[in-house]
Amino acid sequence: MRESIYNYIDNFSKSTMGTFALAGELPYDSSGIPLYIKNFKRIYIDMDQVKQESVFDALNSAGAVDEITTVRAYFVTDAKQLPSNYETLVSAMKDARLTSDIAGVIRRLCQVSTRFQDDSLITEFEFSFRKLLTN
């Protein structure tokens, strides 16, 4: 799903992206330090995180499982002076949950959160996709 979100964002127009760029690498270096903190206006997308929870089980090994895949994306800007396209970019990135490349899901969510670190504004997107799988 990371690839689908990456491709969706990669197809943004120049006016949507403005001075932002999409990074091909993961958001952390080999020692676990966030790259997005060091590289302002670079959009980083993390690997898929998948978890499964039983919905119901039957005696004949039949049943159903909820599979929830979460993908996070990050970027950092100067908190004192937001780029003029900040709101446009946030809105467009939230719509990445609607990409047609991701099929078979019954729920698509995107939660956006922000936090400050010194003079930086960190914007985090949490995309969540739910599938119902049968055994």
C-alpha positions as CSV (number, residue, x, y, z in Angstrom):
1,M,0.0,0.0,0.0
2,R,3.0,2.3,0.5
3,E,3.7,2.1,-3.2
4,S,0.1,3.0,-4.1
5,I,0.2,6.1,-1.8
6,Y,3.7,7.0,-3.1
7,N,2.4,6.8,-6.7
8,Y,-0.7,8.9,-5.9
9,I,1.4,11.7,-4.4
10,D,4.0,11.4,-7.1
11,N,1.3,12.4,-9.6
12,F,0.4,15.7,-7.9
13,S,0.6,18.8,-10.0
14,K,3.4,21.3,-9.5
15,S,1.0,23.8,-8.0
16,T,-0.1,21.2,-5.4
17,M,3.5,20.2,-4.5
18,G,5.0,23.8,-4.7
19,T,8.4,23.6,-3.1
20,F,7.8,20.2,-1.6
21,A,9.5,17.0,-3.0
22,L,8.6,13.3,-2.6
23,A,11.4,11.3,-1.0
24,G,12.0,7.8,-2.3
25,E,13.7,6.5,0.8
26,L,12.1,5.5,4.1
27,P,11.6,8.2,6.8
28,Y,14.3,6.8,9.1
29,D,18.1,6.3,8.7
30,S,19.8,3.1,9.7
31,S,20.2,4.3,13.3
32,G,16.5,5.1,13.6
33,I,16.8,8.9,13.4
34,P,13.9,10.5,11.5
35,L,15.1,11.9,8.1
36,Y,12.1,14.1,7.8
37,I,13.3,16.2,10.8
38,K,16.5,17.1,8.9
39,N,15.0,17.6,5.4
40,F,12.3,20.2,5.4
41,K,9.7,20.1,2.8
42,R,10.4,16.4,1.8
43,I,7.5,14.0,2.0
44,Y,8.5,10.6,3.5
45,I,6.3,7.5,3.4
46,D,6.9,4.6,5.8
47,M,6.5,0.9,5.3
48,D,3.1,-0.9,5.7
49,Q,2.3,-2.0,9.2
50,V,-0.2,-4.9,9.2
51,K,-2.2,-6.4,12.0
52,Q,-4.9,-8.9,12.1
53,E,-7.7,-9.5,14.6
54,S,-10.2,-12.3,14.7
55,V,-13.7,-11.2,14.0
56,F,-15.3,-14.7,14.6
57,D,-14.2,-18.3,14.5
58,A,-16.2,-21.4,13.7
59,L,-15.5,-25.0,14.7
60,N,-14.6,-26.1,11.2
61,S,-11.7,-23.6,11.0
62,A,-13.9,-21.2,9.1
63,G,-14.2,-17.6,10.3
64,A,-13.2,-14.1,9.5
65,V,-10.3,-11.8,10.3
66,D,-10.0,-8.0,10.2
67,E,-6.7,-7.0,8.5
68,I,-5.8,-3.4,9.1
69,T,-2.8,-2.0,7.2
70,T,-1.4,1.4,8.3
71,V,0.9,3.5,6.3
72,R,2.4,6.8,7.7
73,A,3.7,9.8,5.8
74,Y,5.6,12.8,7.2
75,F,6.9,16.2,6.3
76,V,8.3,19.1,8.2
77,T,8.0,22.8,7.6
78,D,9.1,26.0,9.3
79,A,6.5,26.6,12.0
80,K,6.9,30.4,11.9
81,Q,6.1,30.7,8.2
82,L,4.0,28.0,6.6
83,P,4.4,27.6,2.8
84,S,1.5,29.1,0.9
85,N,0.4,25.7,-0.4
86,Y,0.4,24.0,3.0
87,E,-3.4,23.5,3.3
88,T,-3.7,22.5,-0.4
89,L,-1.0,19.8,0.0
90,V,-2.5,18.5,3.3
91,S,-5.9,18.2,1.6
92,A,-4.5,16.5,-1.4
93,M,-2.5,14.1,0.6
94,K,-5.5,13.1,2.7
95,D,-7.2,12.1,-0.6
96,A,-4.5,9.5,-1.2
97,R,-6.7,7.1,0.8
98,L,-9.1,7.1,-2.2
99,T,-6.5,5.8,-4.7
100,S,-8.0,3.2,-7.0
101,D,-4.7,1.2,-6.7
102,I,-5.9,-0.2,-3.4
103,A,-8.8,-2.6,-3.9
104,G,-10.7,-4.9,-1.7
105,V,-10.9,-2.7,1.4
106,I,-14.0,-1.9,3.3
107,R,-12.7,1.2,5.2
108,R,-10.3,3.9,4.2
109,L,-9.2,6.5,6.7
110,C,-6.6,9.2,7.0
111,Q,-5.8,10.9,10.3
112,V,-3.7,14.0,10.2
113,S,-1.8,15.2,13.2
114,T,0.7,18.0,13.8
115,R,3.2,18.7,16.5
116,F,5.9,21.2,17.1
117,Q,9.6,20.6,17.7
118,D,11.6,23.7,18.3
119,D,10.7,26.0,15.3
120,S,9.5,23.1,13.1
121,L,6.0,21.9,12.4
122,I,5.8,18.1,11.9
123,T,2.8,17.0,9.9
124,E,2.0,13.2,10.1
125,F,-0.6,11.3,8.0
126,E,-1.8,7.9,9.2
127,F,-3.5,6.0,6.4
128,S,-5.5,3.1,7.5
129,F,-7.1,0.4,5.3
130,R,-9.3,-2.4,6.6
131,K,-10.1,-5.6,4.8
132,L,-12.3,-8.4,6.0
133,L,-10.7,-11.8,5.2
134,T,-12.4,-15.2,5.5
135,N,-10.6,-18.4,6.4
